Amino acid sequence: MATPNWQGKPLTVLGLSRSGAAVARYVAQRGGQVFLSETVPASPHNETLRNTLAGLGVTVEMGGHSKQCFMHADQVVVSPGIPPSSEAIEQLRMSGKDVISEVEFAYRQAPQIPLVGITGTNGKSTTTTLVSWILTQAGKNAPACGNIGIPITDVINTEVLNGPSPDYLVAELSSFQLEFSPTLKSKVSIFTNFKPDHLDWHGSLEAYQEAKLKLFTGQQSPEWAVVLADDPISQSVASRTEGQVLWFSRDQHLVAQYPNKAYLDERQNVVIHLADQAPVSLFSVDTLQLIGDHNYENVLASAATAFLLGIDSEVITRACQQFEGLEHRLEKVDVLGPRQVIFYNDSKATNTDAAISALRAFKSRKVILIAGGYDKMTPLDDFVTAVQANAQSVILLGAAKARFAQAFEASGYHAVSFADDLDAAIAQAYQLSEGEPVLFSPACSSFDQFKNFEERGKAFKSGVQALKAHAESTVRS
C-alpha cells in the first residue's frame, strides 16, 4: 500500500475531536485541502484549536454539517463519537463516499510500521500501556496510542514527532474506531474480553461484537491473535481469523489443548508455551504491583505479545514487575487517618463489568464502595451479586443512583446510602470505614456530572487530598 500524496487533494473531516484535528493537521501540513465540519457551535472552549487549524489552511465549519460536507471530497474521516446510524454518515455512505476512522486513515499513511492492536470491552488501556512499556524497556520506540488518548495520526506525523519513526504502534482500538476501519491490519491483535456495552452507539449487541471482530477476520487477520480463552466470544475470534492463535488464561487447564498458550501455573507463575518449544516460566504474579485477577489476564496478554515480538524474557519480567498500572484504574490514592483507610480511584470503571473486576481484586477483604454516574442501563444482576460478596456498604450518587438502589433493595442488600456529590461521598465513606478500603468504582460513565472519566478521577483524588488536609488541620488545632 503506497503512502498517499496529499498535495492539492481534498479531504473531509467530521468532528473537531482530537482525532479529527490530528487528521486535519496531517493533511494540511502536506498541502491537502481539508474541510472540517463540527456540529458543536464555535465557542471560547474550541477557539484556540480552530485558529490553529485555520492557520494551516483548514476550512473549519462549526454548528452543523452543510452541503460542502457531502461535496468537498470522496474520502471522509469521521470522529469516533459519530455513530453509523447518524443521518450524516448514512447520507455519505449512500453517496458512495469512502467513510473511514482516524485509525484507518493513519494505517493507510504508514502501513510499514507494525501495529499491535488491542480491543475488547475491558482491560484495553492497561494492556496497551503495558505492551508499550515492555517494548520501550526493550529499547523500542513503541508509543501507546489510539483510543487511549493519543491519535495514531499524531504519532506517525513527523511534523509533530520531531524524532524517528516508531518501531511499533501499540494501539488501543475501540469498537467505534473499528466500525469504520475496513482494511486495518495488525501484526498482533489482542482480544481482552467481550461484555455488553455501547449498545446505544452500535444499535445492537451483534453490531458491537462484529465491530470488535473486524480486527481478527478475513483479510484483516493479524499474524497473531492473542485471545482470552475464558471468554465465550473467543471461539468466534479463533474460527474467523486466518492468523495464528495464542490463547491466554489464568487457568492452565483451560488452555492445555492449544499449541500456543500463556497461563498461570499452580504456583501462579506466568508461563508462555509455544508449539514445538519448551515452556518459559517468567515470574510470579505475587511480584507484580498490580492487583486483581483481571489485571493478571492483562499481564498474560501483554507478556505473551512481547514474547511473540521477540522480546527477551528477562526484559519482559523486569518491565512487568516495574509496571505501576494506569491512573484512574485501581489507582491507590492515599491512606487517611488512624484507621489507615486506603482510598482507590477506579474512575475508569465506566461499566458494571469493570466495577465487578475491581471489587473482586480485593479477594475476601470487604470495601466501602462509591458508585454511580450516567446510567448505561445495562443489567445489574451480576453487579449486585459482586457488591453483596465484596462490599461492606455502598454510597450511591449521580443519575444512576435510584435504579441502582432499587436493584440492591430487591436483592435484600440494604447497606446503601446516598450522597449529593463526590466530595460528600468521600467524607461519608471515610466515616463509615473501620479500616476497610474505600473503592471509587462508578460502574457508570461520567457524563451526568463530568466531561470524562479522567476529570472525574482527578476530582476524586482532589477530594481525598482535601479531606486529608482537613483531618490533619483538625488534629493540629
N, C-alpha and C positions, 0 to 999 in steps of 0.2 A: 504494500500500500504506500504510494508516494505521498509525501507531505504536501498539502495544498499550498498553492501560491495565492496570496490574498490581494496582491496589488490591483487596485481598481475594481475589485469584485464585491458584490453586495452580500450582506448577511443581516438577518433579522434576529433580534434577541427579545424574548418576552420575560420581563421581570427584572427589576433593579435589585436583585439579591446579590450576595457575594459571588455566587457562581456566574450569574448573568453579567455582572460588572467585569469579572475576570475574562470572560469570552470577548466582551466588547473591547476591552483594553488590548487583548492579544491581537485581535484582527485589525483594530485601528492602528496599532503600532507597526503593522506590516502593510499599511497602505490600503486596507479594505474600507468599504463604505458601510458603516454599521448604523442600523436603525434600531433603537431600543425603546420598547413600549412597556409602560407600567400602569396598572390600574389605580395605584395609590396616588393621591394628589401630591403636587410639589409642596414641600414644607421645609422649615429650617433644619429638620432632622436629616433630610436627604440632600440638602443644598450642596454640601462640600463634594459629595460623590458625583452629583450631577454636573457640577462645574468642572471637576477633574476630567470626566469623560468628554464633556463638550470641548475642553481644551485639546483633546486628542482627535477631535473631528467627528465624534459620535453624535448623531442626532438623537436626542432624548425626548420622548413623549410621556407626559405624566397625566394621570387622571382618566385613563381609558384607552382602548385599542381602536385606532382609526383605520380607515381603509388601507393606509400605507402598510400596515402590518401584513396584509394579505397580498400586496402588490410589489413590495420592495425587493424581495429575494425568493429564490426557490428553496433555500435552506433556512430553517428556523430553529434556534436553540431555546428551549423552554426551561424556566426555573422549576425546581422540584416542588414548589408549593402549588403549582397549577395542575389540577387533576385532569386525567384524559377525558373526563365527561364534560369539561368546560366547553362553552359554546365556541370560544376562540380556537381551541385545539381541534374540535370536531370540524369546524369550517376549514382550517388549514389542511387537515388530512384529506377532507373531501376534495379539496382543490389540487391535490397531488403534491403538496409541499413535503420536503424531507424534514420531518419534525424529530429532533434529537435532544438528548440531555447534554449537559455540560461535560459529563464524564465520557460520553460517546464522542463528543467534539474533541476533547483532549486526546483520546485514544487515536483518533484519525490524524492528529497533528504529530504524534510521536509514537508510532506503532513499534519502533525499535527498542523502546525502554520496557523491560519485562515488568509485568503488572502482577502484583499479589492482590487479589480481590477478596474481600471479606464481607459476607452477607449473612442474613439470619434475622431473627427478631431481637434477641437479647445477646449481649456479650460482644457485639461487633467492635465497639470503641476500645474496650480493654484489649481484645485480641489484636486489633490493628496497631495500637500503640506498642504492645509487647513485641509483635513481629518487627516493627520498625526499630525498636530499642535493641533487639538481639542483632539485627543486621548492622545497625550503627556500631555496636560494640565490636563487631567483626571487621570494622573498617570500611563498611559500605556506605555510600550516600543513598539512603533509603527513607525519604520523608514519609511520615504518616499524612494522608490527605484524603480528599473526597468528602463524604458526609460527616466526617469528624470535625470539619470546620475550615479546612484549607482547600480551596478549589484545586483540582488537578491541573487545570489550565494555568494557574499561577505558578505551580511547581515546575512546569515544563517551560515556562516563559523566561527566556534568557534575559529579557529586559527587566524582569523582576528579580530573577535569581542572583544575578551578579556573581555567578560561580559556575562550576562544572555541571553538566547534565547529570541527573540522578542515575545511579546504577539500577535501582528498583523504584517503582511506585507502589507503596503499600496503601491501598485504598479501601476505606470503609464505603460500602455501596448499599444505599437504601433501595427499597422497592420502588420508591418514586423515581430514582435515577435509572434503575434498570428497566423500568417500563418503557423508556424512550432510548434504549441502547441496543439497537438491532445487530451490531457487529462486534461489540466489545468482547475481547478475549483475554483471559488471564493465563499466566504461566502456572500459577497455583491459585485455585479458588477454595475458600474455606466456607463451609456451611455450619454455622454455630447451632442453630435450632430454629424451630418454627412454632409460633404461637399466634392466636388471633390478635390482630392489631391493624390499625389504619383502614378499617373497613369502610369508613366514611369517604376516604380518598379513592380506594380501588373499586368500591361498589359491591364487592363480594369477597368471601374468603378464597374462592377459587382463583379470582383475578390476582389477589395478593400473592398466593402461592405461585402462580405462573410467572409473575414478575421476578420473584426470588430465584426460580429455577432457570431463568434465562442464562445465568452466568455459568451453567453446567451443561447446557443442552446443545446437541447438534453441532453445527459449525462453530458455535461459540464455546465448545467444550475446552477446558483447560488441559494442560499436560497432566496435572494432578488435581484431583478433587479430594479435599480433606474434609471428612464428613462425620458428624456425631452419630454414632451407632444407636444411641438411646432414643433418638427422635424418629417417630413413625414415618415422617416425610422423607427420611434419608434413603429409604429403599427406592423411592421415586427418583431421587437425585442420581443414585447409582445406576438405575436401569436406563436413564436417559442420557447419561454422559458418555462420550467417546474417549475420555481421558482415563488414566489410571486412578484408582480409588484407594485412599488411605483412610481407614476407619479409626476413630478415637473414642474412648470411653473410660470412665473411672472403673468400670467392671471388666476385668480382663477376660472373663468367661464369655462376655457378650461379643467380643471381637476375635475369639480364639480361632474361628474357622476361616478368617480372612488372611490372605497372604501378606498384606501391608497394614500395619496397625500401630497405634500408640495407646498405652493404657497405664493404670496404676497396678503394681503387683501387690502381693499380700503384705509387703512392708511399706506400702504407699510410696514406692519409688516410681518415677516417670520412666517408662520403658518404651523404646521405639524399635520395632521389629519389621524390617523389610524382607520381601521374598528373597530366598536364597542367601540371606545374610544372617549372621548371629545377632541376637537381640542386644541392644545397647541400653544399659541402665544409666540414667543421667543423675538424678538427685531425688531426695525425699521431699514431698510437699510440706513436711514439717519445717523445712529450712526456708520456706518462702515467707515474704512479708504479707502476701495476700492471704485472705481467709475465705472460706466458703467453698462448697463443692462446685458451684457454678464457675468460680474462678479457677479451680483445678482443671475443669474442662477447657477453659480459655488457655491455660498454660499448656495443656496437652496439644491443642491445635497449633499454638504458636511454636512450640518447640519442634513439633513434627514438621511444620512448614520450613523452619530454618534448616532442619536436618536434610530435607529434600532439596534445598537450595545449596547444599554442600558446606554449611557452616560447621566448624569444629565443635564436637560435643562439649569440650571444656568451656568454650566461649558461650554456648547455649546455657550451660549450667550456671556460670557466673552471672550472666545477664538476667536470667530468671530470678535468681536469688537476690539480686540488687533491685529488682523492679518494685516500686512502691505503689503501683496502681494509679488510677485516674482521680483527678479532682471530681468531686460530686458523685463518686461511685464507692460506697462503703468507706468513705474517707474519715479517718479518725481526726476529729477537730480539736478537742481539748478534754481535760479532766478537771472537774469542778468540785470544790468543797471537801469537807471532812469525810463524806461518804464515798469520795473518789468516783463520782458519776462521770462515765465516759460518754461523750456525745459523738455520734457518727452521722455524717452528711451523705445521704444516698439520694440526692435530688434527681439524679439521672434515672431513677426508677419511675418511668413515666407510664408503666402499665402494671397490672396486678402480678404478672409472672415474674417481673424483675423484683418486685417487693417481696414475693414469696421466697425467691432465692436469697435475698438479703436476710430475711427472718431466719431461714434455715442455716445461714452461715454461723449463727451463734450456738448451733447444736442444742444442748439441753439447757442453756442459760436463757432465762426469760429477759425480755426487753420491755421498755416503755416505748410504744410506737406512736409517732406522729405521722398522720396520713391525711390525704385529701387534696383536692385541687379541681381542675377541669375534668369532668367525668366523661370517659370514653364509652361508657355504657356497655362495657364487656361483662361477662358473667362473673359473679363474685364468690361462687361456692368454694373453689379451691383456696382463694384468698382468705375467706372466713375460717376455713379449716386450719390454715397455716397460722393465723392470728391466735386461734384457740390454743394451739400447741406451743406457740413461741412468744406470745406477748402477755406480760403481766397486766397491762392495761393499754388502752388506745385513746389518743386525743385526735379528734377529727376537726378539720377546718376546710374552708373553700366550698365551691359549688357542689361537690360530691358528698358532702357530709350527711345530708338527710338520707340518701339512698344507701350509703354505707352503713349508717346507724340502723336503718331498718333491717338490713341483711344480718347484722350482728344480733339484733334483738330477736329475730326469727330463729336464729340458731341456738339461742339460750346463752349467748355471751353478753354479759351486762356491764363489764368493766370499761365503759365507754363514756367519755366526756367531750365537751366541745370548746373550741377557742375561736375568738373573733379574728385573730391574725397570728402570724408566725411567732412574733415575739411573745405573745401571750401563751402560745402553745409551749414554747421553750421554757418559760418560767413555771408553767403548770407541770411539765414533765419533770423538772428538777425537784419540785416539791413532792411529787408522787414517788420518785425513785428512792429506794432504800439501799442503793448500790447497784441496781440494775442499770445496764447501759441504756441510753436514750438513742433510739434509731429514728431518724427522719427519712422515711422511705414512702413517698406520697402515693404510689400506685396510680397516679394520675398525671396528665400533662399540666403545664403551669399557666395556661393562657387565661385563667379566670382572674389572676392577680399579678402575674409576671410575664415578661416578654419571652422568656425561655427558661429551661431548667438551670442554666448557668447562673442567670440572675437570681433565681430562687435559691440556689445553693449558696451563693455569696451572701444573700440576705440571712439565711440560716446561720452561717458561720459568724456573721456580724452580730446576730442576736445572741449567740452563745458567748462571744467575747464581751458584749455589753453586760450580760448577766454576770459573767465572771468579774468584771471590773466593779460592778455594783456590789457584789458579795464581798469582794476584798476591801472596798472602801467602807462598807458597813462594819466589817470586823475591826478595821483600824480606828474607826471613830468610837 
